[in-house]
Amino acid sequence: MTVSSVVVSHGHARELERSLPGLVDQVDEVVVVANVPGSVGRTPEGVRVLENARPLSLAANVNLGIASTAGEYVLTANPDTIAEPGAIAALRGFADEHPRCGVAGPQMRWPDGTWQPSRRRFPTVRGTVVRRTPLRRLRPPYETQREHYALDEAPDGPVEADWMLGAFLLMRRAMLDEVGGWDGGYRHYCEDIDLCYRAMKAGWERWYVPSAVVTHDYAAVIDKSFLSRHTLWHARGMARFVRKHPERLLAL
């Protein structure tokens, strides 16, 4: 078995109706983790569903799915992502040719077809303060993004990345085993940064592969509002990341 896919649904039955059909045709097995009741409706043949007795964090649910699969690669796919035909084969093929590639991420596009930034640099103190506070309104929209996060870079060929959005990632199981999987202590936000950072420290490469194309109906809640529960969750996630990796405090 080559590629197993894990999809975590927190009440996203409607989104799964659109995303699962294109996913099952491109992988060897699909496991959906239903975090709360009503998370899964009718599913394509062969999809396995794990029902949680109580809600867990996204990362903890991903780990549950990983533990119940057997593929050499594990693909995490959010319910709001739709893989174009051949997308997963492109990620897998690239990883096969690069044995130290622990994580491969696709080019993401908004539902209207425009390019969506998904390849990022690791966070810095200054960049986080500017981007996650009203200070970001004092500068042109992408100036801070360009300086700190490379959000406006759209390479047309494979390039290495610090980290990529966890909404759709192909991960080598050997890498996951070595770093201990995802950190279930993150409630929501920053678990993808943490995974890629630990992969980097263990010597695994992370690659952005734009020939693989995925549509992502990204809500980007914390990019639209400064004060919400999501803002608090993100702040807690960043605090956990810094506690685990205090050397990032020196990355101004």
C-alpha positions in Angstrom: 0.0 0.0 0.0 1.5 3.4 -1.0 -0.8 6.3 -0.1 -3.3 6.4 2.8 -5.4 9.5 3.3 -6.7 10.8 6.6 -9.6 13.3 6.6 -10.8 14.9 9.9 -14.4 16.1 9.8 -15.8 18.4 12.5 -19.4 18.6 11.2 -18.3 18.9 7.6 -20.5 16.3 6.0 -21.5 18.6 3.2 -17.9 19.4 2.3 -17.1 15.7 2.3 -19.7 15.0 -0.4 -17.7 17.2 -2.7 -14.1 16.2 -1.7 -14.2 12.5 -1.1 -15.1 11.2 -4.6 -12.0 12.8 -6.1 -9.8 11.7 -3.2 -10.7 8.0 -3.2 -9.8 7.7 -6.9 -6.2 8.8 -6.2 -5.2 7.0 -3.0 -5.1 3.4 -1.7 -7.2 3.9 1.4 -9.2 6.7 3.0 -10.0 7.1 6.7 -12.4 9.7 7.9 -12.3 10.7 11.6 -15.7 12.0 12.7 -14.9 14.3 15.5 -18.6 15.1 16.4 -21.9 13.6 15.5 -23.2 14.6 12.1 -19.7 14.8 10.7 -20.1 12.2 7.9 -23.0 11.5 5.6 -23.0 9.0 2.7 -19.4 8.1 1.7 -17.9 6.4 -1.4 -17.4 2.7 -1.2 -14.2 1.7 0.7 -14.1 4.8 3.0 -13.6 3.8 6.6 -15.1 6.0 9.3 -13.8 6.4 12.9 -16.3 7.8 15.3 -14.9 9.7 18.2 -16.5 9.2 21.7 -15.6 12.8 22.5 -14.1 15.6 20.4 -10.4 15.8 20.1 -7.9 18.3 18.7 -7.2 18.3 15.0 -3.7 17.0 15.5 -4.9 14.2 17.9 -7.5 13.2 15.3 -4.8 13.1 12.5 -2.7 10.8 14.8 -5.7 8.5 15.2 -6.1 8.3 11.5 -2.4 7.7 10.9 -2.4 4.9 13.4 -5.2 3.1 11.6 -3.6 3.2 8.2 -0.7 1.4 6.5 0.5 3.4 3.6 4.1 4.3 3.0 2.8 7.9 2.7 0.0 9.5 4.7 -2.0 12.3 3.1 -3.9 14.7 5.4 -6.7 16.4 3.5 -9.2 18.9 4.9 -12.8 18.4 4.0 -12.7 21.8 2.1 -10.0 20.7 -0.3 -10.5 19.1 -3.7 -7.6 17.5 -5.4 -7.4 17.9 -9.2 -6.8 14.6 -11.1 -3.2 13.5 -10.8 -2.4 15.8 -7.9 -1.5 13.1 -5.4 0.4 11.1 -8.0 2.5 14.2 -8.6 3.3 14.6 -4.9 4.0 10.9 -4.5 6.2 10.8 -7.6 8.3 13.7 -6.4 8.7 12.2 -2.9 9.7 8.9 -4.4 12.5 10.7 -6.3 13.7 12.6 -3.2 14.2 10.1 -0.4 14.7 12.8 2.3 11.5 14.5 1.4 9.4 14.1 4.5 6.6 16.5 3.6 5.3 17.5 0.1 2.6 20.1 -0.4 0.7 21.1 -3.5 -0.1 24.4 -5.2 -3.4 25.6 -3.7 -6.0 27.7 -5.4 -9.1 29.5 -4.3 -12.4 28.2 -5.6 -12.3 30.9 -8.3 -9.1 29.5 -9.6 -6.7 32.1 -8.4 -3.5 31.2 -6.7 -3.6 30.8 -2.9 -0.4 31.2 -0.7 0.3 28.0 1.2 4.2 27.9 1.3 5.5 29.8 4.3 8.6 30.7 6.3 8.9 29.7 9.9 7.4 32.5 12.1 9.6 35.2 13.6 8.8 37.4 16.6 8.6 40.6 14.6 6.7 39.0 11.8 4.1 37.5 14.1 3.5 40.8 16.0 3.1 42.7 12.8 0.9 40.2 11.0 -1.4 39.2 13.9 -2.1 42.7 15.2 -3.6 45.9 13.7 0.0 46.9 12.8 -0.4 45.0 9.6 -2.9 47.7 8.4 -0.1 50.3 8.5 1.7 48.7 5.6 0.8 47.7 2.0 -1.1 44.4 2.1 1.7 42.0 1.0 4.7 44.0 2.2 4.9 42.3 5.6 3.9 38.9 4.1 6.8 39.2 1.6 9.3 40.2 4.2 8.5 37.6 6.8 6.5 34.8 5.3 7.1 34.7 1.5 3.4 34.7 1.0 3.5 36.3 -2.4 6.1 33.9 -3.9 4.5 31.7 -6.5 7.3 29.5 -8.0 6.4 27.4 -11.0 8.7 24.5 -10.1 9.4 22.5 -7.0 11.1 24.4 -4.2 11.9 23.7 -0.6 9.7 25.2 2.0 10.0 25.9 5.7 6.4 24.8 6.2 3.1 24.6 4.3 -0.5 24.7 5.3 -1.6 21.5 6.9 -4.9 21.4 4.9 -3.3 19.1 2.3 0.1 17.4 2.9 1.7 14.2 1.8 3.9 12.9 4.6 6.4 10.0 4.6 5.5 7.5 7.3 9.1 7.0 8.2 9.3 10.8 9.0 6.2 10.7 11.1 7.5 7.7 13.0 10.8 9.4 13.7 9.4 12.7 14.9 6.5 11.2 16.8 3.6 12.3 14.6 1.6 15.4 15.1 1.4 17.1 18.5 -2.1 16.6 19.8 -1.5 19.3 22.4 -2.3 22.0 19.9 -6.0 22.8 20.1 -6.1 24.4 16.6 -3.5 26.3 14.6 0.3 26.0 14.5 0.3 22.2 14.6 1.4 22.2 10.9 4.2 24.6 11.7 5.3 22.5 14.6 5.3 19.3 12.5 7.5 20.8 9.7 9.8 22.4 12.3 10.4 19.1 14.0 10.9 17.4 10.6 13.5 20.1 9.7 15.3 19.5 13.0 15.4 15.8 12.2 16.9 16.4 8.8 13.8 15.9 6.7 13.1 18.1 3.7 9.8 19.9 3.0 8.9 20.6 -0.6 6.3 22.7 -2.4 5.3 20.9 -5.6 3.2 23.2 -7.8 2.4 20.6 -10.5 0.1 19.1 -7.9 -3.0 21.4 -7.8 -5.6 21.5 -5.0 -8.6 23.8 -4.6 -8.9 25.0 -1.0 -12.0 26.9 0.2 -9.9 28.4 3.0 -11.9 30.4 5.6 -8.7 32.3 6.8 -10.7 33.5 9.9 -7.7 35.0 11.7 -6.7 36.9 8.6 -10.1 38.7 8.6 -10.6 39.4 12.3 -8.2 40.5 15.1 -10.5 39.5 18.0 -12.3 36.2 18.0 -12.0 32.8 19.6 -9.9 31.8 16.7 -7.4 34.6 17.5 -7.1 33.2 21.0 -6.6 29.7 19.7 -3.9 30.9 17.4 -2.2 32.8 20.2 -2.2 29.7 22.4 -0.8 27.7 19.5 2.0 30.1 19.0 2.7 30.2 22.7 3.0 26.4 22.7 5.3 26.5 19.7 7.6 28.9 21.4 7.6 26.9 24.6 8.7 23.8 22.6 11.1 25.7 20.4 12.4 28.7 22.5 15.2 29.3 20.0 12.6 30.9 17.7 12.6 33.8 20.1 16.0 34.7 18.6 14.5 34.8 15.1 13.5 38.4 15.1 
